[in-house]
Amino acid sequence: MKRFIYFSLFIFILLPAINMKAQNKTSNNPFFTEWDTPFQAPPFDKIKTEHYLPALEEGINIKRAEIERIIDNPDKPTFENTIAAIEKSGELLNKVSRVFFNISGSNSNDEIQKIAETITPQLSKLHNYIYLNEKLFERIKSINDEKEKLNLTPEELKVLDNYYTDFVRNGIGLDAVKKERLKEINKELSMLSLKFGNNLRKETNALALIINNKEDLVGLPDAVIQGAAELAKHNGLEGKWAFNLQRPSFTPFLQYSERRDLREKLYKAYLKRGNNNNEYDNKDIIKKMISLRSEKVKLLGFKTYADYKLVKNMAKTPENVFKFLFDLWKPALEKSKREEREMQKIIDEEGKNYELAGWDWWYYAEKVKKAKYDLDEGMLRPYFKMENVRQGAFDVASKLYGIQIVKRDDIPVYDSDVEVYEVKEADGTHIGLFYTDYFPRSGKRAGAWSSSFRGQSDMDGKFITPLIVNVGNFSKPTDNQPALLSLDEVHTLFHEFGHALNGLFSKSIYPGAKRSPVDFIELPSQIMENWALNPAVLKMYAKHYKTGEPIPDELINKITNSQYFNKGFEAVEYLAASLLDMDWHTAMDLTNIDPIQFEDSCLNKIGLIPEIASRYQSTNFNHIFGGDGYSAGYYGYYWAAVLDADAFGAFLENGLFDKTTAEKFRRFILEKSGSDDPMNLYIQFRGREPKPDALMARFGFNK
Ligand SMILES: [Zn+2]
């Protein structure tokens, strides 16, 4: 999800190749030597920027030569001499690229960026060399054709299927004309996506509201006013206040501004992004993209783009996704209507003579929150010192899985903020290393994610232990206080640690058996968030950073009481966008489509109330048009939420730290995700398919 980047997997898939110059394999380049550090962790104290490029290029060279050898093997293709051989290839490339791409995300500089720019085209050439290689595909196909007779394990079948479908989805089976057309379509689609995203960036960053008079800022908190003054100054409007359509600028204005007319102006501008009939208009781009996507998947033999995308996911078919979304839609809509009535009551009590509109929602929701829950973030932070929260996450994992997590000071790190822990079984058996890198620095991307310097594998009887890292941009310590996290950051820390446990506990033979679909991959992470704010767990770790006093029950109650706040609204805007995504990608008649009419008819059909807009409008729906990752996939966030709520239900039924339930979760989900069908794994854990009831309860739909 938003917080998780599977760098490493991506890199694996991007393997590619090229003509090599003679490499300068100097003995002092650590990538060309065995690492003698504890657990063969990367020797960051010895790795220098100039070591990356020669090692990457040599790694590409070797990988290509290994693939050539697999193709030239005169023996009949077997799983071992083809699939397993591909999995074993590229050892050097994996070793260096995992380190390099992690560093380029978390500790970059101009030199690192230059190396990335140099190596990326070489990596995509290697990718094309592999995935457009007819001879290699022939070997894979012949194995795939007789897979039933080969006695393969579920994991081997999964890895074989990944390769086979990757080749097919790259168009390997098409005739020359169609293959050429597919290449053109892919190229055009990627240019259109890029243009869509660029247009949207322009529209979002444009100043949508400029305020000249101080009185017009009425209601806004000081920090918001300060930010607006800086934005104005940055745009040459010193002395004024400006707002753009980025969420950090837009949302607080709608939450706090008492000027209803200005809220309306900003809100309408937000919804119109990409739909202003100017040079940044996205309507024509959408029309072209939808039509090209449809043409592409028809070449590949699919009915609709959604069919093409979903066959790789847990959901499998558009029908399943629609059913899933509609089951949630009705109760979500009902709850949002109750929320609306609550706000209308405040409007009436204030003696205002109007009906709640879309631009009023944030403003009155804020009033409901204060009146009903009296919750203020400033009261909570002192209980969320980073070290305490991290220890809380560790203690939860120790109680569930019986593991020990011990600080190590003898492992090299790439920055003094980075800390390393050894994760061990109860009996002391080494599991892997866990690195934390939680604070912002220049050279680190925004957001939070989980990645690895080395993934677990077990080929040829050699068990390789994982090296997992969590990266964040949490509130930093200051001169007079430690790092005190926000509620959202507490969630994020537990979330990423869930991904980390997934990587640490992984027990597959092949590295290629760690690919989970977009609607499953968030289960291990999202489930950890359930423990973060559980009252019993809060008592364990949320201690005042000055006094060491555990968090008082009064505060815990406020957190618990506000858990259903605005959940109807959140679900409705999300589900509306998910349904819009699905409508676009299952549309059959694409002649003369007007994107705005198409969207209106989709949202009218489902009965969306006018006080709530879809979370994105088609012309600013970057998830589905700015790239391909979430097209016919935006539903995936809630799909995984159903899984995590239902899975956590097993702990609520059997005990928050029930060992048997935890053992099953570890064995079937954390160890095996990616190496078998996700639904099979889930059923083995839960004894049945997931039910949406627990998610409904979490939203308070039944309240
Ligand atoms: Zn995640």
Residues whose N, C-alpha, C, O or C-beta is under 5 A from the ligand:
A	BS01	ZN	M1 R3 F4 S525
